[in-house]
Amino acid sequence: MTKLVTIYGGAGFVGRYIARRMAKEGWQRGWRVRVAVRRPNESLHVKPYGAVGQVEPILCNIRDDASVRAAMQGADAVVNCVGVLTEKGKNSFAAVQSEGAARIARIAAEEGVGNLVHLSAIGADLEAASEYAKTKAQGEQAVLASFPDAVILRPSVIFGVEDDFFNRFAEMTKFGPILPLVGGASKFQPVYVDDVAQAAVKAVLGDVPAGIYELGGPETETLKDLMHKMLGLIQRRRLVVDLPFFAGDMMAMGFGVAQALTLGVFHNKILTRDQVKNLANDCVVSLDAKSFADLGITPTAMDVILPEYL
């Protein structure tokens, strides 16, 4: 019997790995993969992940009930991996990570979907100073209110070939002898994107008990140490300068002003004031949290993957 999973945001950085794994591992069990995205014509790269016709991108706007419901028609499982690192236009943190997550979970419950997997983030907190972290927590709360048996995955910073972390900092090293950081002493537990995808696929297939899982790699490093690791791999010598948070806030404010003055022609993806607030906190797996160990997954070390693309 053919089954169907709808992956919202399934052509993005994390979503494409989930779609690829789902197509491969679900093939023997008769799973089809529907990838719900804003621009399906720009997401045709997902079609070769499976057999002919197994993976199909379709149009969806998660800010609209009818669009979300249409993408979910006939689905046995749903994955939501839509999120934004910076706000742009109507895609605010609240609209995407709080209201969008609530909409997907509510409609999934109404449509009788069997399994729901929601991608959140370590640091999700209703009391957080950061809107990113606060809306991630609001999204989790709304998901569990509509779909108590959901599996929620909270990864630390995610790395992989198309990542927006190591790649962004490596790009910054082209512009001068100094690499400025904010929150250099904050700790991270970078997690490989395909390990996150493996966890999501296990949940889709019903091999994971409901609950919240925090996903981190085998190494915990400060942001400054991670930058030194990156510099060693790309063989560039740069002075890594850890800026105080007030300086980072002023810098972010300047980028925000530039975005406002250009009416959004310049979109600030460099550093926002919200990111400065978030960087004040460690991004590591809590001691009492369910983790990869509870999923039967051994996380991949950075040294195995980073040299392949940096």
Disulfide bonds with the S-S distance in Angstrom:
none
